[in-house]
Amino acid sequence: MVTPIRPTVLIVDDDKKFLTFVARTLKRGGFYVMTAHDGCEVPDLLSKARIDVLLLDLQMPGMNGWEVMRRLRANATAGDAAVPVPKVVVLSGRNEDETAAFVRRLGADAYLTKPSWGDQIIATVRGVLNN
């Protein structure tokens, strides 16, 4: 019997406590989890590993989530097959309809506000994987 490959989620957030909470939650949900503390790490990680879902904070030092999304969109538009574009779930402390709408225009597949409960995060990640 072949064991199915677990989906890989890359969590990018500068809040170490929240990053740890989300990582533990997703691991318990059956996902393989990678973490990064700012967006500067994302391009390198995407080029080295198959990332199915990118769980992305917007406000971070270095390269923020907005810039990560712009670069992902540019790669997708350019047809850069060398770096597959993962599904994107934005996790932000900004609870604004305008922000949610804007990140969706940039290519986000889902938008969650902080704090989010573990079950909600797992359900959202599973949802974007199934679409």
C-alpha positions in Angstrom: 0.0 0.0 0.0 1.3 3.5 -0.9 1.1 6.1 1.8 -0.3 9.4 0.4 1.9 12.4 0.5 0.8 15.0 3.0 0.2 18.5 1.7 2.9 20.9 2.5 2.0 24.3 4.1 4.5 27.1 4.4 3.6 29.5 7.2 5.1 33.0 7.0 4.6 35.2 10.1 6.9 37.3 12.3 4.9 36.6 15.4 6.8 33.5 16.8 4.0 32.5 19.3 1.3 32.6 16.6 3.6 30.8 14.1 4.2 28.0 16.6 0.4 27.8 17.4 -0.5 27.5 13.7 2.3 25.1 12.9 1.2 22.7 15.8 -2.4 23.0 14.7 -1.7 22.1 11.1 0.6 19.3 12.0 -2.2 17.8 14.1 -4.4 18.3 11.1 -2.1 16.0 9.0 -0.1 18.6 7.1 3.6 18.8 6.6 4.6 22.2 7.9 7.5 24.6 7.0 7.9 28.0 8.6 9.5 31.3 7.8 9.7 34.6 9.8 9.5 37.0 6.9 8.8 37.1 3.2 12.4 37.3 2.3 12.7 33.6 2.9 9.7 32.7 0.7 11.4 32.7 -2.8 14.2 30.4 -1.7 11.8 28.0 0.0 9.5 27.9 -3.0 12.4 27.0 -5.3 13.5 24.2 -3.0 10.3 22.5 -1.9 6.9 21.7 -3.3 4.6 24.0 -1.3 0.9 23.4 -1.7 -0.4 26.2 0.5 1.3 29.4 1.6 -0.2 30.8 4.8 0.9 34.4 4.8 0.8 37.3 7.2 0.7 40.8 5.6 2.6 43.0 8.1 6.2 41.7 8.5 9.6 43.2 8.5 11.8 42.6 5.5 9.6 41.6 2.7 5.9 41.9 3.8 3.1 39.7 2.6 1.9 42.3 0.1 5.2 42.1 -1.7 5.3 38.3 -1.6 1.9 38.2 -3.2 2.9 40.7 -5.9 5.9 38.5 -6.8 3.9 35.4 -6.8 1.4 37.0 -9.2 4.2 38.3 -11.4 5.7 34.7 -11.6 2.2 33.3 -12.4 1.6 35.9 -15.1 5.0 35.4 -16.6 4.4 31.6 -16.7 7.4 30.8 -14.6 7.0 27.1 -14.3 10.3 26.7 -12.5 8.5 28.0 -9.3 5.0 26.7 -9.0 2.6 29.1 -7.4 1.0 27.6 -4.3 -2.5 28.3 -3.0 -2.4 31.4 -0.8 -4.2 31.9 2.5 -3.7 35.4 4.0 -3.8 35.5 7.8 -3.9 39.1 9.0 -4.8 41.2 12.0 -6.6 43.6 9.7 -10.3 42.9 9.9 -11.3 45.1 6.9 -13.4 44.1 3.9 -11.3 46.3 1.6 -8.1 44.4 2.7 -9.8 41.0 2.0 -11.0 42.2 -1.4 -7.6 43.6 -2.3 -5.6 40.4 -1.4 -8.1 38.3 -3.4 -7.4 40.5 -6.4 -3.7 39.9 -5.8 -4.4 36.2 -6.0 -5.2 35.0 -2.5 -7.4 32.0 -2.3 -8.7 32.8 1.2 -8.5 35.5 3.9 -8.6 34.9 7.7 -8.3 37.4 10.4 -6.3 37.0 13.6 -6.9 35.5 15.9 -8.2 32.5 14.1 -9.1 29.2 15.8 -7.2 26.0 14.9 -10.3 24.3 13.4 -11.0 27.3 11.2 -7.4 27.4 9.9 -7.4 23.7 9.1 -10.8 23.9 7.4 -9.6 26.9 5.3 -6.4 25.2 4.2 -8.3 22.0 3.3 -10.9 24.1 1.4 -8.3 25.8 -0.8 -6.6 22.5 -1.5 -9.9 21.1 -2.7 -10.7 24.0 -5.0 
